[in-house]
Amino acid sequence: MEGSGNDPVNAGMTPLNVMRFVRAFWRRKWIVLGVAVLITGLAALHTLRKPKVYAASTSLIIDVTAPRVLDSEVKEVMGEERSNYWFNKEYYATQNEVITSRAVSTRVVEKLGLQHDAAFLGLSHIQDEKERMQAAQGGDAAGLLQSRIRVMPVKDSRVVNIGVEDLDPQRAALLANEVAEAYMAENLALRLRTTESATQWLEERKVELEKASKSSELTLYDFKKREDMLSVSPESRKSSVNDRINTYEQNLTQVRMKLAALQGRVDAIRQLQKSSPTGDETWAEAVPGAGDSAIQEFKRRYIEQRAVCVELSERYLPEHPKMLECNSKLGVVREDFVRSLNNVVRKAETELAQGVAEEKHLLRVLAVARDEAFQLGKKQIEFENLHREAENNRRLYELVLRRLKDIELSGLLRTTNVRVLDPARPNFMPIQPNVRRSVMMALIFGLVIGCGVVVLLEFLENTVRSQADVEEQLGLAFLGFLPSVEGKAENGRERDLYVHNQPKSSVAECCRAIRTNLLFMSPDKPFKTLVVTSSGPQEGKSTNCIFLGVAMAQSGNRVLLLDTDMRRPRLHKSFGVPNDVGISSLVVGEGTLDKAVKSTEVPNLFVLPCGPIPPNPAELLHTQAFADLLKAASEKFDRVILDSPPLNAVSDSAVLATRCDGVVLVLRAGKTNRESARRALRSLADVQATMYGAILNDLDLTDGPYRDSYLGYRYYGHPEESKDGVASS
């Protein structure tokens, strides 16, 4: 669709312009201010009617640990070190919870009897004593006090302020001091309860561990008695057995070394014995140990006797008595010598046999000692288990006993880690209600609510009300607006000719502005034929068509108004001309254009009525005869303006838009629905009609939203022009 600044079909899908809401806020500023004033007034009234609340606070110093009276070795149940930053932080947070706990509040309530205090419970307005007592019994004084306690730690210090709010300043100070005292008492009671609980538990454990210690010691004694370990410890017996084993192993090593030497000696003797000739016993001289003095003496005697026998053999024959005697002596000496050598060999074999027997004996004794060591090792393991169990039980018993004594001693202390720094004093300046703050917050809240109402109204607003709606929501060029003229004319005909009768009025000026804007829409190719239509009925298209025709006729142009609304024609009534011959007659060939055109009381303005209402208006406008009629009219007149039916009602306007130079859409301010206008624009876009723009009709300049925007047009014209508005048709 040509001629529009934006796409009217998709205009509703564009993002909301910020300026739209700025203008909306400005137009509806009295709504915003009214809501703000209303909410502020209600808040102020409510605040002033609220009872006054007073506050008092007590300052405490809370140390991490209580003063240490006893030795450092005596530790309390809750006396562990708290040097860690996060641990200290959790500790102080815990103390804050203790201060606001129900236990502390209950202490204060019971001490002061607040459960029967009607003023504290807020029951003073009940006059009946019985009824007031029943209400007090059903109340929760501890919970009420708990809700009024405020803990305010001082940053980067150990100081904590305990604040209490109440309707009485004296009672607020009393409650603050009593809460501090109750907190210190609860803190001490908590420590005592913990100490008592720990003492009871340790007493039970002490009895159990004492029995267990005695039982384990008796078991250990029975074991030592049974295994004969009363006088000698298992370690000593194990050491003794180990010494014996070491001795046996050393002796066995020596015996085996000796056996190796003896075995070598015997083997050497046997080898010599095998290698010597039979009957020759001299081989034994090579045996180790054959060189002792006795054997050497036998050898010397044997050699000497043999030398004597040799010497005698040189002088005597073998059978000589001396030779026989000498040989006999030689044999005796030889036998003694051989016997001595054989004794050496037997001695070696005997020593070998003795060594073997000794080795077997040592192995048997060593095995017995090792078995004894193994048995002793098992017994030692059992002994150590029993001894360890007895030691553990004794150590646990001593530990529990020592801890029990420490707790009993520390439980006698009544020191606390909390000290009062400044007691509470009555403060007669109420903290609530804060009228200034409440009024300021209510004002801000009211402004926000007012703005929200404006935004809601803006979102709910679905009609075309201003130039911004025409341009931003519909995407059309804004040709101008026409103020309301109702109330300025006595009847419909006088209203339609209002611009002619009142040429200096604001309505006439607006019409001339629209005429100028239309002419500037296409200065190189001015329009000849123009369709004036609307999206629905009763939006003022006929009146605007007449106003526009009068304005163009006043500029010197010959203007023809065509009443193409063949369902509800009205132009003949506005100008008081007959409707017997008109467009429908000319299209079917009855009559001529010159005879059908009627002059009006407005110079240069002519009108061609509709004529008899046809049964098929849309088909009639589609004919070539109507096209020829429109062409002939445009040749005879400077401007031809067609008053067409609404676009959304019938399709006649869409047909006419295709046969004319352009279309002007009339929108009734505050009445025309945006969706209805968009639907009409889509109909024109479907036939590719040229869209010049839109006229905002029936604009009430006295209405709030338009009073400031169109202030320059108000009462423009004759001074006697009325302020009242009349809806145009």
C-alpha positions in Angstrom: 0.0 0.0 0.0 1.5 3.2 -1.1 1.5 6.6 0.5 1.9 5.7 4.1 5.0 6.3 6.2 5.0 2.9 7.8 3.5 -0.5 7.2 0.0 -0.3 8.8 -0.6 -4.0 8.8 2.4 -4.7 10.9 2.5 -1.5 12.9 0.9 -3.1 15.9 3.8 -5.5 16.2 6.5 -2.9 16.5 8.0 -2.4 20.0 6.2 0.1 22.2 7.7 3.6 21.9 9.0 5.0 25.2 7.6 8.4 24.3 4.2 6.8 24.1 4.3 6.1 27.9 5.9 9.5 28.5 3.0 11.2 26.8 0.6 8.8 28.6 2.1 9.8 32.0 1.8 13.5 31.1 -1.8 13.1 29.8 -2.8 11.2 32.9 -0.7 13.0 35.4 -3.7 13.8 37.5 -4.4 10.1 37.9 -0.9 9.5 39.1 -1.1 12.5 41.5 -4.6 11.5 42.7 -3.5 7.9 43.5 -0.4 9.1 45.2 -2.3 11.7 47.3 -5.0 9.1 48.2 -2.5 6.5 49.3 -0.4 9.0 51.1 -3.4 10.3 53.0 -4.6 6.9 53.9 -1.1 5.9 55.1 -0.8 9.1 57.1 -4.2 8.6 58.7 -3.3 5.0 59.5 0.1 6.0 60.9 -1.3 8.7 63.1 -3.9 6.2 64.5 -1.3 3.6 65.4 -0.2 3.4 69.1 3.3 4.8 70.0 6.0 2.3 70.5 9.1 3.0 72.6 12.4 1.2 72.7 15.2 0.7 75.2 18.5 -1.2 74.9 21.0 -2.8 77.3 24.7 -3.1 76.3 26.5 -6.3 77.0 30.1 -7.4 76.6 30.3 -11.1 75.6 33.7 -12.6 75.9 34.6 -15.8 74.1 35.6 -17.5 77.3 34.8 -16.9 81.0 37.5 -15.6 83.3 40.0 -18.4 84.1 40.1 -18.9 87.9 41.6 -22.4 88.1 44.8 -23.6 86.6 45.1 -24.0 82.9 45.2 -27.8 83.3 41.7 -27.8 84.7 39.4 -27.4 81.7 35.7 -26.8 81.9 33.2 -28.8 79.8 32.5 -25.8 77.6 35.9 -24.2 77.9 37.6 -25.3 74.7 39.7 -22.7 72.9 38.0 -20.5 70.3 40.8 -18.9 68.4 39.4 -19.5 64.9 37.7 -16.6 63.3 34.8 -18.6 61.8 34.3 -20.5 65.1 34.1 -17.2 67.0 31.6 -15.9 64.4 29.4 -18.9 64.8 29.7 -18.6 68.6 28.4 -15.0 68.6 25.6 -15.9 66.2 24.6 -18.7 68.6 24.6 -16.3 71.5 22.3 -13.9 69.6 19.9 -16.8 69.1 20.1 -17.6 72.8 19.2 -14.0 73.7 16.0 -14.2 71.5 15.2 -17.7 72.6 11.9 -18.6 74.3 13.8 -19.9 77.3 15.1 -16.4 78.1 11.7 -14.8 77.5 10.1 -17.4 79.8 12.5 -16.5 82.6 11.6 -12.8 82.3 7.8 -13.5 82.1 8.0 -15.7 85.2 10.1 -13.3 87.1 7.9 -10.2 86.3 4.6 -12.0 86.2 3.9 -10.7 82.7 1.5 -13.5 82.0 -1.0 -11.7 84.2 -0.1 -8.1 83.1 -3.0 -6.8 81.0 -1.1 -3.7 79.9 1.7 -5.9 78.6 -0.6 -8.3 76.9 -2.6 -5.5 75.3 -5.8 -6.4 77.1 -6.4 -3.1 78.9 -9.3 -2.3 76.7 -11.3 -5.2 78.1 -13.3 -3.9 81.0 -14.7 -7.1 82.4 -12.2 -8.6 84.9 -13.2 -12.2 84.3 -13.1 -11.8 80.6 -9.7 -10.1 80.8 -8.3 -13.0 82.9 -9.6 -15.6 80.5 -8.0 -13.7 77.6 -4.7 -13.5 79.5 -4.8 -17.2 80.2 -5.1 -17.8 76.4 -2.3 -15.4 75.6 1.4 -16.2 75.0 3.3 -13.7 77.1 6.7 -15.4 76.4 6.1 -15.4 72.6 4.9 -11.8 72.7 8.1 -10.7 74.6 10.2 -12.9 72.3 8.8 -11.0 69.3 9.8 -7.6 70.8 13.4 -8.5 71.5 16.0 -7.2 69.1 19.7 -8.1 69.1 22.1 -5.5 67.6 25.7 -6.6 67.6 28.2 -3.7 67.4 30.5 -4.3 64.4 34.2 -5.3 65.1 33.6 -5.5 68.8 32.3 -7.9 71.5 29.5 -5.5 72.5 25.9 -6.5 71.9 22.9 -4.3 72.4 19.7 -5.9 73.5 16.7 -3.8 72.5 13.1 -4.3 73.6 10.1 -2.5 72.2 7.0 -1.7 74.3 4.1 0.8 74.5 5.5 2.0 77.9 9.0 3.5 77.9 9.5 2.6 81.6 8.5 -1.0 81.0 10.7 -1.2 77.8 13.8 -0.3 79.9 12.8 -2.8 82.6 12.3 -5.6 80.1 15.6 -4.8 78.4 17.5 -5.1 81.7 15.6 -8.2 82.7 16.3 -9.9 79.3 20.0 -9.2 79.8 19.9 -10.7 83.3 17.8 -13.7 82.1 20.3 -14.2 79.3 23.2 -14.3 81.7 21.3 -16.7 84.0 20.3 -18.9 81.1 23.9 -18.9 79.9 25.1 -20.0 83.4 22.3 -22.5 83.7 23.2 -24.0 80.4 26.8 -24.4 81.4 25.7 -26.0 84.8 23.3 -28.3 83.0 26.0 -29.4 80.6 28.4 -29.9 83.5 25.8 -32.0 85.4 25.1 -34.1 82.4 28.8 -34.6 81.8 29.4 -35.5 85.5 26.6 -38.0 85.4 28.0 -39.6 82.3 31.5 -39.7 83.6 30.3 -41.3 86.9 28.7 -44.1 84.9 31.8 -44.6 82.8 34.0 -44.5 85.9 32.2 -47.4 87.5 32.3 -49.4 84.3 35.9 -48.7 83.6 36.8 -49.5 87.3 35.2 -52.9 86.9 36.8 -53.5 83.6 40.3 -52.5 84.9 40.1 -54.9 87.9 38.8 -57.7 85.7 41.6 -57.3 83.2 44.3 -57.1 85.9 43.0 -60.3 87.5 43.0 -62.1 84.2 46.6 -61.0 83.6 47.6 -62.2 87.1 46.0 -65.6 86.5 47.8 -66.0 83.3 51.2 -65.1 84.8 50.5 -67.6 87.7 49.5 -70.3 85.3 52.5 -69.8 83.1 55.0 -69.3 86.0 55.7 -65.7 85.1 55.2 -64.2 88.5 58.9 -63.9 89.3 60.3 -63.9 85.8 59.0 -61.7 83.1 58.2 -63.1 79.7 60.9 -60.9 78.3 63.5 -62.4 80.7 62.4 -65.9 79.8 62.5 -65.2 76.2 65.9 -63.6 76.5 67.2 -66.7 78.4 65.8 -69.1 75.7 67.3 -66.9 73.0 70.7 -67.0 74.7 70.5 -70.8 74.9 69.6 -71.1 71.3 72.5 -68.8 70.4 74.9 -71.0 72.5 73.6 -74.2 70.9 73.9 -72.7 67.5 77.5 -71.6 68.2 78.4 -75.1 69.7 76.8 -76.8 66.7 78.8 -74.6 64.4 82.0 -75.5 66.2 81.1 -79.3 66.2 80.3 -79.2 62.6 83.6 -77.5 61.8 85.4 -80.1 63.9 83.5 -82.9 62.2 84.5 -81.5 58.9 88.2 -81.7 59.9 87.8 -85.2 61.4 86.0 -86.4 58.3 88.8 -85.1 56.1 91.4 -86.8 58.3 89.5 -90.2 58.3 89.0 -90.0 54.6 92.8 -89.3 54.1 93.7 -92.3 56.3 91.4 -94.6 54.4 92.8 -93.4 51.1 96.4 -94.1 52.4 95.3 -97.5 53.6 93.8 -98.4 50.3 96.9 -97.3 48.3 99.6 -99.1 50.5 100.7 -102.6 49.7 99.4 -105.4 51.9 101.6 -106.0 54.9 103.2 -102.6 54.7 102.1 -100.6 57.7 104.4 -97.8 57.2 101.7 -95.8 55.4 100.4 -94.9 58.8 103.4 -92.6 59.3 101.7 -90.2 56.9 98.6 -90.0 59.1 98.3 -86.6 60.9 99.1 -87.1 64.6 101.7 -89.8 63.9 104.6 -87.6 64.8 104.1 -87.5 68.6 107.0 -88.4 70.9 105.7 -92.0 71.7 105.4 -93.0 68.1 108.7 -91.4 67.3 110.3 -93.4 70.1 108.9 -96.6 68.8 110.1 -95.6 65.3 113.6 -94.8 66.6 113.8 -98.2 68.5 112.5 -99.9 65.4 115.2 -98.3 63.2 117.9 -98.9 65.7 117.0 -102.6 66.0 116.8 -103.0 62.3 120.2 -101.5 62.0 121.6 -103.9 64.6 120.0 -106.8 62.6 121.5 -105.6 59.4 124.9 -105.3 61.0 124.6 -108.8 62.5 123.5 -110.2 59.1 126.8 -109.2 57.7 128.6 -111.5 60.2 126.1 -114.2 60.8 123.8 -116.4 58.9 120.0 -116.0 59.3 119.8 -119.1 61.4 122.4 -117.8 63.8 121.0 -117.5 67.3 122.1 -113.9 67.5 120.3 -113.3 64.2 117.2 -115.1 65.4 117.3 -113.1 68.6 117.8 -109.9 66.8 115.0 -110.5 64.3 112.8 -111.6 67.2 113.4 -108.3 69.0 112.9 -106.4 65.6 109.5 -108.1 65.2 108.5 -107.1 68.7 109.6 -103.5 68.1 107.8 -103.4 64.8 104.6 -104.7 66.3 104.7 -102.0 69.0 105.3 -99.4 66.2 102.5 -100.7 64.0 100.2 -100.9 67.1 100.9 -97.3 67.9 100.1 -96.2 64.3 96.9 -98.2 64.3 95.9 -96.5 67.6 96.3 -93.1 65.8 94.0 -94.2 63.1 91.4 -95.6 65.5 91.6 -92.5 67.5 90.7 -90.4 64.5 87.8 -92.6 63.7 86.7 -92.5 67.3 86.8 -88.7 67.4 84.8 -88.6 64.2 82.1 -90.8 65.7 82.1 -88.8 68.9 81.7 -85.6 66.8 78.7 -87.0 64.9 77.1 -88.1 68.2 77.7 -84.6 69.6 76.1 -83.0 66.5 73.0 -85.1 66.8 72.7 -84.2 70.5 73.1 -80.5 69.8 70.5 -80.7 67.0 68.0 -82.4 69.4 68.7 -79.9 72.1 68.4 -76.9 69.7 65.1 -78.2 68.4 63.7 -78.4 71.9 64.9 -74.9 72.6 63.3 -73.6 69.5 60.0 -75.3 70.3 60.2 -73.7 73.7 60.9 -70.3 72.1 57.8 -70.7 69.8 55.6 -71.6 72.7 57.0 -68.7 74.7 56.3 -66.4 71.7 52.6 -67.4 71.7 52.4 -67.0 75.4 54.0 -63.6 75.1 51.5 -62.4 72.5 48.7 -63.5 74.9 50.4 -61.8 77.8 50.9 -58.6 75.8 47.2 -58.6 74.8 46.1 -59.1 78.4 48.7 -56.5 79.5 47.6 -54.0 76.9 44.0 -54.4 77.8 44.7 -54.0 81.4 46.8 -50.9 80.7 44.1 -49.3 78.4 41.4 -49.9 81.0 43.6 -48.5 83.7 44.5 -45.4 81.6 40.9 -44.8 80.6 39.8 -45.2 84.2 42.5 -42.7 85.4 41.5 -40.3 82.5 37.8 -40.4 83.4 38.6 -40.1 87.1 40.9 -37.0 86.5 38.3 -35.4 84.2 35.5 -36.1 86.7 37.5 -34.3 89.4 38.2 -31.4 87.0 34.5 -31.0 86.2 33.4 -31.3 89.8 35.9 -28.5 90.7 34.9 -26.3 87.7 31.2 -26.9 88.4 31.6 -25.1 91.7 32.5 -21.9 89.9 29.7 -19.4 89.1 31.5 -17.1 86.8 30.2 -16.1 83.4 31.6 -14.6 80.2 28.9 -11.9 79.9 29.0 -8.5 81.6 26.6 -5.6 81.5 28.2 -2.5 80.0 25.3 0.0 80.1 21.9 -0.8 81.6 18.8 0.3 79.8 17.2 3.7 80.5 13.7 4.9 79.6 13.6 6.7 76.2 10.5 8.8 75.9 11.0 9.4 72.2 8.8 6.9 70.3 10.4 4.9 67.5 7.1 4.0 65.9 5.1 5.2 64.2 7.6 7.2 62.1 5.2 9.6 60.4 7.7 11.2 58.1 9.1 8.0 56.8 5.7 6.4 56.4 4.4 9.4 54.5 7.4 9.5 52.2 7.2 5.7 51.6 3.5 6.0 51.0 4.1 8.9 48.6 6.7 6.9 46.6 4.5 3.8 46.7 1.5 5.9 45.6 3.4 7.4 42.7 4.5 3.9 41.7 0.9 2.6 41.9 -0.3 5.6 40.0 2.2 5.0 37.2 1.2 1.4 37.2 -2.4 2.4 36.8 -1.5 4.6 33.9 0.5 1.8 32.3 -2.4 -0.6 32.8 -4.8 1.9 31.3 -2.4 2.4 28.4 -2.2 -1.3 27.8 -6.0 -1.7 28.1 -6.6 1.3 25.9 -7.4 -0.2 22.4 -8.8 2.9 20.6 -7.1 5.5 18.5 -6.9 8.7 20.6 -4.0 10.8 19.3 -1.6 11.5 16.5 1.0 9.2 18.2 -1.5 6.3 17.9 -2.1 7.0 14.2 1.6 7.1 13.4 3.0 4.5 15.8 0.2 2.0 16.2 -1.2 2.1 12.7 1.8 3.3 10.7 -0.2 6.0 8.8 0.6 9.6 7.9 -1.3 12.0 10.1 -3.2 14.4 7.9 -4.8 16.3 10.8 -7.7 16.3 13.3 -11.2 17.7 13.5 -12.5 19.0 16.8 -16.0 18.0 17.9 -18.7 20.2 16.5 -21.7 18.8 18.3 -23.4 21.4 20.4 -22.4 24.1 17.8 -25.2 23.0 15.4 -28.9 22.6 15.9 -29.4 19.8 13.4 -27.5 17.4 11.1 -27.6 19.7 8.0 -26.4 22.7 9.9 -23.6 20.6 11.4 -22.5 19.3 7.9 -22.3 22.8 6.6 -20.6 24.1 9.7 -17.3 24.8 7.9 -19.2 26.9 5.3 -21.2 28.8 7.8 -18.2 29.3 10.2 -15.2 29.8 8.0 -13.1 31.3 10.8 -13.8 28.6 13.3 -11.2 26.1 14.7 -13.0 23.4 12.7 -12.5 25.3 9.5 -8.9 25.9 10.3 -8.3 22.2 10.9 -10.1 21.4 7.6 -7.8 23.8 5.8 -4.8 22.2 7.5 -5.9 18.8 6.3 -6.5 20.1 2.8 -2.9 21.5 2.7 -1.5 18.2 4.0 -3.3 16.3 1.3 -2.1 18.6 -1.4 1.5 18.2 -0.2 1.2 14.4 -0.1 1.9 14.3 -3.9 2.8 17.8 -5.1 4.1 16.7 -8.5 0.9 14.8 -9.3 -2.1 16.2 -7.4 -4.9 13.8 -6.9 -8.1 14.1 -8.9 -10.2 11.4 -7.2 -10.2 10.7 -3.5 -12.0 8.1 -1.5 -13.0 9.1 2.1 -13.8 6.0 4.2 -13.7 4.6 7.7 -13.3 1.2 9.4 -16.8 1.2 10.8 -20.0 3.2 10.9 -20.6 6.3 12.9 -17.0 7.5 12.7 -17.8 10.7 10.7 -16.6 9.9 7.2 -19.6 11.6 5.5 -19.2 14.8 7.6 -15.4 14.8 7.0 -16.1 14.3 3.3 -18.3 17.4 3.2 -15.9 19.4 5.4 -13.0 18.5 3.0 -15.1 19.3 -0.1 -16.1 22.7 1.4 -12.4 23.5 2.3 -11.2 22.6 -1.2 -14.1 24.6 -2.8 -13.2 27.6 -0.7 -9.7 27.5 -2.2 -11.2 28.0 -5.7 -11.3 24.4 -7.0 -14.4 22.9 -8.6 -15.2 20.0 -6.3 -17.7 17.2 -6.8 -18.9 15.1 -4.0 -20.0 11.5 -5.0 -22.3 9.7 -2.6 -21.0 6.1 -3.3 -22.5 4.8 -0.1 -25.4 3.1 -1.9 -26.6 1.4 1.3 -27.0 4.4 3.6 -26.6 7.5 1.4 -26.7 10.9 3.2 -25.1 13.6 1.1 -28.5 14.6 -0.6 -29.9 15.2 2.9 -27.0 17.3 4.0 -27.3 19.6 1.0 -31.1 19.4 0.6 -31.1 18.1 -3.0 -33.3 15.4 -4.6 -32.1 11.8 -4.9 -34.3 10.7 -7.7 -31.4 10.6 -10.2 -27.8 9.8 -9.2 -24.9 7.4 -9.6 -27.1 4.3 -9.8 -29.2 5.9 -12.5 -26.1 6.9 -14.6 -24.5 3.5 -14.3 -27.5 1.8 -15.7 -27.8 4.4 -18.5 -30.6 6.6 -17.2 -29.9 10.3 -17.4 -26.7 12.3 -18.0 -24.0 13.5 -15.7 -24.8 17.2 -16.2 -28.4 16.7 -15.1 -27.5 14.4 -12.3 -25.0 16.7 -10.7 -26.6 19.2 -8.3 -25.2 22.5 -7.2 -25.0 23.5 -3.5 -25.1 26.6 -1.5 -21.4 26.4 -1.2 -19.7 28.0 -4.2 -17.7 25.6 -6.5 -19.0 22.6 -4.5 -21.3 20.2 -6.4 -22.8 16.9 -5.3 -23.8 13.8 -7.2 -26.3 11.9 -5.1 -26.5 8.1 -4.9 -29.8 7.8 -6.7 -32.2 5.0 -6.2 -30.6 2.4 -3.9 -29.6 -0.6 -6.0 -29.9 -4.2 -4.9 -26.3 -5.0 -5.8 -24.1 -2.0 -5.0 -20.8 -3.8 -5.1 -21.4 -5.3 -8.6 -22.5 -1.8 -9.7 -19.2 -0.2 -8.7 -17.3 -3.0 -10.5 -18.9 -2.1 -13.9 -17.2 -0.2 -16.7 -20.0 2.3 -16.7 -19.1 3.4 -13.2 -15.4 3.7 -14.3 -16.5 5.8 -17.3 -18.7 7.9 -15.0 -15.7 8.5 -12.6 -13.5 9.4 -15.5 -16.0 11.9 -16.9 -16.5 13.5 -13.5 -12.7 13.9 -13.0 -12.5 15.6 -16.4 -15.3 18.1 -15.6 -14.1 18.9 -12.0 -10.8 19.7 -10.3 -11.4 17.4 -7.4 -13.7 14.4 -7.1 -14.3 13.2 -3.5 -16.1 9.9 -2.9 -18.1 9.3 0.3 -17.8 5.5 0.6 -19.2 2.9 3.1 -17.1 1.5 5.9 -14.4 -0.9 4.9 -15.1 -3.5 7.5 -18.8 -3.6 6.8 -18.8 -4.0 3.0 -16.3 -4.4 0.2 -17.4 -1.3 -1.7 -14.7 1.0 -0.4 -12.0 -1.5 -1.4 -13.4 -1.5 -5.0 -13.5 2.3 -5.1 -9.9 2.5 -3.8 -8.7 0.7 -6.9 -10.4 3.2 -9.2 -9.2 6.4 -7.4 -5.9 8.2 -6.9 -5.8 7.7 -3.1 -7.7 6.9 0.1 -8.2 8.9 3.3 -9.2 6.9 6.4 -11.4 8.7 9.0 -10.8 7.6 12.6 -13.0 8.7 15.5 -10.9 9.7 18.5 -11.5 7.5 21.5 -14.0 5.3 19.6 -12.3 3.6 16.7 -10.8 0.3 17.7 -7.1 -0.2 16.7 -7.7 -3.8 15.6 -10.7 -2.6 13.5 -8.5 0.1 11.9 -5.8 -2.5 11.2 -8.3 -4.8 9.6 -9.5 -2.0 7.4 -5.9 -1.2 6.4 -5.2 -4.8 5.5 -8.3 -4.7 3.2 -6.8 -1.7 1.4 -3.3 -3.3 1.3 -4.8 -6.4 -0.3 -6.0 -4.4 -3.3 -2.8 -2.3 -3.3 -4.6 1.0 -2.8 -2.7 4.2 -2.4 -3.1 5.4 1.2 -2.7 9.1 1.8 -3.2 9.1 5.5 -5.7 9.4 8.3 -7.9 12.1 9.8 -8.6 12.0 13.6 -12.2 13.0 13.9 -14.4 14.2 16.8 -11.5 15.2 19.0 -12.7 16.7 22.2 -10.2 19.5 23.0 -11.7 19.9 26.5 -10.8 16.3 27.4 -7.8 15.9 29.7 -5.6 13.8 27.4 -5.9 16.4 24.6 -6.1 19.6 26.6 -2.3 20.1 26.6 -1.4 18.5 23.3 -3.8 20.6 21.2 -4.1 23.6 23.4 -3.4 25.9 20.4 -6.6 24.9 18.7 -8.9 25.5 21.5 -11.5 28.3 20.9 -9.6 29.2 17.8 -11.9 31.3 15.6 -14.8 33.5 16.7 -14.8 34.5 20.3 -18.5 33.5 20.6 -17.7 29.9 19.6 -19.0 27.5 22.2 -16.8 25.3 24.3 -19.2 22.4 24.1 -18.4 19.5 21.8 -20.8 17.6 19.5 -20.1 14.2 18.0 -19.9 14.3 14.2 -21.4 11.6 12.1 
